[in-house]
């Protein structure tokens, strides 16, 4: 019995702070029971343990990351708490996170992605680190985040480049691109073009699928690793093909966009009554995408540097890198932008980060399966009118990283290819000369 008892208790048992765990131990005459309860230190202080109760201190965070809280959601008044249950493993890492009290798809996602980067002091029992279950509450308070954003803005302004000799050029490029954004933001625009959209949307089973991998652990002997690998369900994979008239009107600070469907999966529409209103398209606004990074008021939220010079759309361009100081700003986690050397117009942009709207299924997948999506949006601006460059091509790709890289580095979730052609301009007025200097 003694040896058997030792083997039973020598296992790693995840536990939740404040939630007792009862372990039943088989016995020939009658079963034995052991209650284990984890409490925070002040709760245990000055109290005598009850029989069979093991008091352990709650894990202490030693590295924390503040989750993203986009200004748009703050303006909408989306605030409150997200409750997440997690396992703190033997090394102090958070694993197996589960949202037990959701708030908003993006904020649930942001909370999980931030907590994935937290680090704790491991909980120790009998001199050995163990895994425990904890519940954390992430509070999204607009005023707190406003103060944090102001602090980020005051951290020396936009980055000045790693090479001191390039800081002057970088400042000039940022100043020029900010002026271009100012004129674009204040411009009166009215145009129509033909937009073609091709989309492949992969769907996965909502239940975790585990794949085992045989390994040889330290010390020899057989071993086994279980890892979740998302698999496509061919019956749920969806393909879309649209041809639309894309109408864009910007006047007095307001923007109106409409996508009138001309063809739906090759079928010609009998009239112009059907509109394409999915958020993943209506929230895109490719023409104004650069403003969220290069606008003068937005630049202090990023660190910039010139990483290359090259050509885009046949023009000489500076290639600049933008990294948010907070780790995530308005859904932007990283950006690479090609800026014309003469007029400082944006010629191309690659933005990594999850948009606020239109990707709820991605947010649900990645929150449920505890992975970070790789979402990249690329805009190419090739059509020029009165110094303003308009989009010719936009691509969106969403991939899920694989835990076993030799199996596959990523699994595709979504591919969207959008082309803009046959522009008809009615109004392109900036009130300023945007032509090349």
Buried (B, 14 or more C-beta within 10 A) or exposed (E): EEEEBEEBEEEEEBBBBEEEBEBEEEEEEEEBEBEBBBBBEEBBEEEEEEEBBBBBBBBEBEEEBBBBBBBEBBEEEBBBBBBBBBBBBBEBBBEEBBBEBBBBBBBBBBBBBBBBBBBBBBBEBEEEBBBBBBBBEBEBEBEEBEEEBEEBBEEEBBBBBEEEEBBEBBBEBBBBBBBBBBBBBBBEBBBBBBBBBEBBBBBBEEEEEEBEBEEEEEEEEEEEEEEBBBEBEEEEEEEBEBBBBBBBBBEEEEEEBBBBBBEBEEEEBEEEEBEBEBEBBBBBBBBBBBBBBBBBEBBBBBBBBBEEEEEBBEBEBBBBBBBBBBBBBBBBBBBBBBBBBEBBBBBBBBBBBBBBBBBBBBBBBBBBBBBBBBBBBBBBBBBBEBBBBBBBBBBBBBBBBBBEEEEEEBBBBBBBBBBBEEBEBEEBEBEEEBEEE
